[in-house]
């Protein structure tokens, strides 16, 4: 048995903690657990969401997507993270959620071997946005918390607002 092994051999023997999807939003690379994404698709087939006067927190929700008999609210990743607007060329439809996330690009899938806790410098909302940090090819990459894009409570409020808007539109059409 050899006592020294090459780095490549050590990496090959390392067990992956999980597989993530690397994606770009606003010029920043992020990771999300691959098992939290149901589908990656183009942005075709979106319907513009207009809620009228809504809470500022919902400004990140820009469209809806009807897929497999379900309505998904489309969250602009750049708006969610408070970054400059991006290209919005891909959608990641989240599994077990009423959300799809619009991102600039999907880079690739990657096995990760560790997740580091967030440093104390991360404060406020960003502590709920991320599960931690990981290293990919020598770069620190934030690992996104999928539930942070749209909580169940937010989805319920948006669905109620949509239903209220549909009811108003029907009553206006009936009286017209």
Secondary structure as UniProt FT lines:
FT   HELIX           7..13
FT   STRAND          18..25
FT   TURN            26..27
FT   STRAND          28..33
FT   HELIX           34..36
FT   STRAND          37..42
FT   TURN            44..45
FT   STRAND          47..48
FT   HELIX           56..60
FT   STRAND          61..67
FT   TURN            68..69
FT   STRAND          70..76
FT   HELIX           77..80
FT   TURN            81..82
FT   STRAND          90..94
FT   TURN            95..96
FT   STRAND          99..103
FT   STRAND          105..112
FT   TURN            120..121
FT   TURN            124..125
FT   HELIX           126..129
FT   STRAND          130..136
FT   TURN            137..138
FT   STRAND          139..144
FT   HELIX           146..148
FT   HELIX           152..175
//
